[in-house]
């Protein structure tokens, strides 16, 4: 019977066990299910379908044209030989032809269009990676926020144990007449304050999980636990960061690709200054049947072939203005690129400095926390033995509380700083 009860308890505990969501799994789920990433992937797919030579005008065009018509006419004819025709006539005129058109030369505009389509596809790929990067950054920040709230709950639970022990001591002293009721009431009030903070921290942790579930496109009520990721995996030098950012930063890559596209559009505009040569051919059939008129039956088969040349001499300076506009757009794109590089390097250096500062702060907070914890334990023992006042134990508790709170925030800040460096340097999404 005892073994059966133990088995039931084990099964019950297993059934309510929370899912442990690792950071890697969270990122993987987000990239698979996040709607922004899905939309970007579909837009990339749409851009890929546009990259083919026919869309640039490089391939010939073949059209089948058909027509069938009839007419009802009253015909009155008088010829020079004296014969006359006066009747109501019908006319049937079916026709069909296959037309072939191929642009042989258009100032290399078709090649510029093909290059633009390829570059727009590459830009779409970069934009997809930007969407993935934004999603990953959001998921990682949300994951770290859950870690922070989890640590906050844990340190408050640790603090509360000390407050409960202090309340027990002051209650016993008051009941046995060895202490004041004021100390007991103060201890009870302080315990209530910490308990209230713990309740709020648990609520904040649940809300942080809801936020992460939203990014993962999951049920907001789905409960789970997280693994604490405290180790630092990214620690390059300033020069390494600048070098990586100039080649791998996704937003900078997008700006450079946009600049390439404006240069290609300039080539497209300049192509209108040159002639356009086309090869034209058609294979046709026509038939005309009538019961009145000079010709009662007329049938034709034919193959026509020729080369056409079109060269615009003047169109109100439209081409000239289009070229000027394309050049201005290119200069704008290059200026935006240079501005982004300056801003990126400034952001990168600020993030690097903050990262180094956060590492120093974390090291100090870990040392201070050890001191505060040891001070708390010694003060509690002294208080038990009557060797310290409630003011001293209260100060020790306050110091430990502050130290644990700062340590929790320091651990969170260092991970956010690391995330910012990874993102700016383009290392978040390869």
Secondary structure, DSSP 8 states (H G I E B T S, - for coil): -HHHHHHHHHHHHHHT--EEE-HHHHHHHHHHH-HHHHHHHHHHHHHHHT-SGGGGT-S-EEEEEEEEEEEEEEEEEE-TTS-EEEEEEEEEEEEEEEEEEEEEESTTHHHHHHHHHHHHHHHHHHHHHHHHHHHHHHHHHHHHHHHHHHHHHHHHHHHHHHHHHHHHHHHHHHHTTSS-HHHHHHHHHHHHHHHHHHHHHHHHHHHHHHHHHHHTT--TT--EEE-----------HHHHHHHHHHH-HHHHHHHHHHHHHHHHHHHHHHTTS-EEEEEEEEEEEEEEESSSS-SEEEEEEEEEEEEEE----STTHHHHHHHHHHHHHHHHHHHHHHHHHHHHHHHHHHHHHHHHHHHHHHHHHHHHHHHHHHHHHHHHHHHTT-S-HHHHHHHHHHHHHHHHHHHHHHHHHHHHHHHHHHHTT-S--
